[in-house]
């Protein structure tokens, strides 16, 4: 059974769909809505790009910090393996 919040979201979603379908009888008003939607979309894209770039930089830093300990461990075990093979 859907919760009250799910029903509220569905009714809000339905209302927003009908609101976006309605067109103003004045063409300039429609052009203005499109411009606002375009500007909003461009702003959203800019924010998303910035967030992705920050996350990418953060992950790159984590990887760079993680590599030296791995290399050290590999060198240690590589040395032990060579000693064992020669031993």
Residue pairs with C-beta under 8 A, 6 or more apart in sequence:
2 10
23 30
24 30
24 33
